[in-house]
Amino acid sequence: MDRSFLDWPFFEDRHRELAAGLEAWASANLPVDHGDVDAACRGLVQALGAGGWLKHSGGEALDIRSLCLIRETLARHDGLADFAFAMQGLGMGAVTLFGTPGQRQWLDRTRAGEAISAFALTEPGSGSDVARTATTAVRDGGDWVLNGEKTYISNGGIADLYVIFARTGEAPGAKGLSAFLLPADTPGLEVVGRIEVMAPHPLAHLRLTNLRLPETALIGTAGGGFRVAMTVLDHFRPTVGAAALGFARRALDEALARVRERQLFGAPMAELQMVQGHIAEMALKVDAAALLVYRAAWAKDQGAPRITREAAMAKLYATEAAQEVIDQALQLFGGDGVRVGMAVESLYREIRALRIYEGASDVQRLVIARSVLGGD
């Protein structure tokens, strides 16, 4: 793989050391068997914790460049490994950024790979429009009583704890939401069903029925849940672009090997000008995506209070470009590209969801346009 991007000024020596160490670990441990997805995810979380990689997923602070490098590397080796790592960070992002000392004790377990976390925001009637959240949390004495449903929850059914968002009613719309830390064994939490998707991951539909949480479960302030959610997504959205970048790099590497060894009309495919044109376009998209992803990560690490525009650009471009790069790689493989078990076939299924979760592509376009029009 081309590793020259690590010499870019976005990175410090510690990032280059991190990338080299994780590359060696991933080469020795990935991919894993995906036959039992739940067991694979549990095993991956434990292995990532034992390897020390989950210490980057939360704690006193988040280094976004490190998160991006880890997600890019893991995605290039095994999409499920990237998923397992990402959810430990996203799932506990609210606790890392807003949690009380008591809540932050959970970080010791998630960083060690001893507990699996989840981020429960999406509902049957609200995905990108968080202001339409219908799950409610009502005060009752010293407790909060939650009722509602969540869907497409990553790690749903295998998580040990969830960060869950509910309407507490301090104001209409997005200003009346709050975030809570919910242990999975809390009475009233039901896994209604598992959701099967084209690239198998543990996803579930959850129901909360008269579920009681103590006051200490509130993350941040009552009514501050929208800020919590958006701050977490602001930190982690560039990492979605990084995962897409990892998929794209793998697709480019697979395509390069294919066209160098495959004979067509008496010569390697790589000697055909049309093939060279496709390779050039793929390489261009990979580098452009990397520049946007690591610009956003660098800006956040330098102390930018918000990187909403940069994160949206990184997530939008990297995921859309990766889809195109992977599609072109599959085309260069011909019939072999759609065979189950081929790397490009797996990448083709893995990439599609990244253009939807943590803000669909059209939502990112709206974010960018409003930023540009508003002069932010």
N, C-alpha and C positions, 0 to 999 in steps of 0.2 A: 504494500500500500504506500502511496505517496504520503510522506510525513513532513514534507517541507513546510506545511502550514504552521507547524509548531514553532518555527523560527519567526513567525510574525510578532510584531511588538505588542500584541494583545496579551502575550503570555510571559510568565516569569519562569525561572529555572524550576521552581517547585511544581509548576504545571507540567513541564516536560518530564520531570521525574515521575509524576503521577501517571501520565500517559504511558510511559515505558513500563512501569510496574504493572499497571492494569492490563496492558497488551500481553505481557508474559503470562499473567494469571488467566486471562480469558483464553489464550491459546491452549493452555493446559487443562482448562475446566469446562469449556463450552464448545459446541452446544450440548444441552442436556436432552434426554428423552422427553418428548411432549405427550406421550401416550396417555398419562394421567395428569391433566393440567393442574389440578389442585395440588397433587403431590409434588409436581415439578416446581410450582411456585413456592411452596413451603421449603423445599430443598434449596432452591436458589436463594431465598431470603437468609436461610441459615448459613449457606456457603459464603454469600456476600458479607454477612456479618462476621463470620470467622476469618475471612480474608482481610477485614479491616476497611472494606470499601464503604460500608454503610455509615461510617463515622462522618462522611461528607454529606449525609442526607439530612442532617439537622444538628442542633446543638446551640452553642452560643451565637453563632452567626452562620450565614450561608455564603459560600464562595460560588458564584454562579458560573464562573469559568470552569471550575472543577466539576460542578454538576454536569455541565455541557460536555466536557471531555469524557466523563464517565459514561454518560448516556450514548454519546456517539460511538465509543469503543464497544460497549456492550451490544448495542443495536447491530453493529457490523458483524458481530459473532453470533448473536442469538437474540431474536426479538423478545422472547419471553424473559430473558435475563434483564433486558432493558426495562421491561414492564415491572418486574419485581423490584428493581432498584428505584424506579421512578415513583412508585406508589408509597414506598417508605418515606420518601421526601415530601411528596405532595400531601399524603395522608396526614403527616405530622407538621406540615408547614405552618399551620395556624398556631400550633403549640410552640414551635420554634420562635415565631415572630411575636406572639401575643400571650403565650401561656403563663400561668402562675407557677411559682416554684413547685407546688404540689403536682400540677399537671405535667410539668417538665420532667418529673421523675420517670414518666413513661418513655422518654427519649433514651434513657439508658437501655431499655429493653429493645426498642425498635432499632437503635443503632447497633446493637449486638446481634440482631437477627433472631431475637427470642420472642418477639411479638410482631404481628402483621397489622399494618394500619390501612385505613381507607378514608376517602374524602367523599362525603355524601351530600351533594348539592343538587343534582339533576332530579327532576320529578316528571311524572307522566305528562303534566301540562306545562312544564317550564324547563327549557334547556338553556338556550342562549339568553332568554329573557328571565334573568334571576329575580326581577321584581315581581314576577307572577308566582313565586314560591307560595305554596298553599299549606304545607305542614305547619302546624301551630304549636307553640309552647306557651302555656298559661301558668302563672304563679298560683300555687296552692300551699299556703303556709310557707314553710321554708324550702319547698321543692318547686320544680318545674314539671308540668305534665305535658307530654308531647303526643300528638296524634297526626298521622299523615302517611304518605308513601314516598319512597325514593326509588329511582330506577336507573339502569345502566351504571350501577355502582361497582367500580373496579375493586377487586378483592372481596366483593360481597359474598358472604357465606363462608369465607375462610379467615376474615380479619378478626383480630382480637380486640380492636377498638376502632371507632369511627369518629371523625369530626363531622358533625351533622348540623345543617342550617335549618332554622325554623322561624316562623313569623311570631314575633312577640308583641307587635302592635304599637310601638312607640310613635310611629308615624306611618303614613301610607306608603305603599310601594317598597322600594329598596331600602328606605330608611327605617323600616320596621322589622328588620331581620336580626337574628342573633345566632351565634355559633356555640355549639356545645360539644364536650368530650363525652363520648358514649361507649363504655365497655360493652363488648359483644354479648356478655352473659346477663345483661340487664333484662329483667322481666318486662315483657311488652314488645320486645323486638323480634320480629318474625321474618325469616327469609321466605318470601312468597314463592319464588321460583328462580331458577337459574336461566340466564340468557345465552343462547348459543350464537356465536358470530363467526364470520368467515376466517378469521385468524384466531384460533381458540385462546381465550383468556378467561379467568374467573370473573364473571359479571353476574349481578343479581338484582332482583326487584325486592325491595324491603318494605315492610309495613310496621308502623309504630302505633300501638294501641294502648292508650292510657299509661304510657311509659313514664316513669318517674325518675327524675335526676335531681341531685342536690344542687344547691346554689353554687357549690364549688365546681360544678361541671361547666359553668358559663365561661367561655373564652373571650377575653376582652370585656367590653361593656354591653349591657342590654341595648339593643338597637344598633350596635356597631358591627353586625355580622356581614353586611355588604362590604364594608371597608376591609374586614378580615379576608373575605373571599377574594376580592379584587387584588389585595396586596399579595396574597399567596400566589394567585395566577400571574401577577406581574413578575414575580420572581421565577416561576417555573415555566412560563410560556416559552422563553427562549430555549429551554431544554427539550421541548417537543420538537422544535426545529433541529436541535442537535441530534435527536434520535432519527429524524428523517434524513439528516445528513449522513448518519452512519449507514442507513439502508442504501442511500444513493452511492456512497463510496463502495460498498460491497457489490452493488450492481455493476458499477463501472469496472471494478477489478475482475468480476466474472466475465464481463463482455470483452475486456482486453485479452484475457486468457483464451477465450473462445475464438476471437478473430485472428489471433496469432497462430493457433494450431489447426484451425479448420481450413481445409482446402476447398476452393471454389474456382472452377474453370482453370484448373491447373496451377493455381497459386494460392497462397494464404489469403483469407478474406481481408486481412489488414492492408493488403496492397491495392484494394479497390478504393477509388476516390470517394465513392458514395459512402462506403463504410467509414473511411477516415473522416468524412464530414459529420457523420453521426457521433463518432467518438469525440470529435472536437466540441460538438454541442453539449454532450454529456459532461465533459470535463469542465466546460464553461459554467454550466449550471451548478456543478458541485462546488467550484471555487466561489461563485457568487453567493451561494447559500452559506458557505462557511464564513465569508466576510460579514454577512448580515447577522448571523447567529453570534459570532464572537464579538462583534461590535456591541450588540445589545448586552451580552454578558459582561464585557469589559466596562461599559458605562455604569451598570449597576454596581459592580465591584469598586468602581471609583467613587461611589457615594451619591450617584444621581438619585434624588428622592423618588422619582418615577421614571420608568422606561416604557410606558404604555405604547407609544408610537414605535419605538425601536423593537420592542418585543413582538408587536403585531406584524411588523414588516418581516422580522426573522421567521416567525411561525408561518406566516402566509407563504412567503417565497420558498422557504426550505421544503415545506410539505408538498406544495404544488410542483416544484422542480423535481423533487425525489420521485413523485409519481411518474413524471415524464421520463426521467432517466431510467427508472426500472422498466417502464413499458418499452423503451427503446432497446434495453438490454435483452428483454424477453424476445423482441422481434429479431434480434441478431442471432438468437439461439434457434429460431425457427420452431419446428415441432417439438424439439426437446425442451423449449422454454415453458411449455404448459404441462409437462410431465410432473406428477406429484413426486416430491422428493428432490426436485432440482432447486437449487438455491434461488434462482430468479422467480420460480413459481411461488415459493414461500414469501419472498420479498413483495411480490405483487399483491398478495393477500394482506401482508402486514401493513403496508403503507397506507391503505385506503382510510383506515380509521383515524389516522393522524390529521387528516384534513377536516375532521369533524370535532374531535374532543378538545376540550379546553379552548373553545371558541372556534366555530366553523369558519371556513375560509371567507365566506361572505361577511361574517361578523367582523373579521379582521379588516376587510376592505372598508367597512363603515368606520371602524376605529381610526384607521389611517386617514380617511377622507375628512373626518371631523377634526382631527388634529391639524391637518394641513389647512382646512378652511378656517379653523379657529385661530391659526397662527401659533399653536402651542409647540 
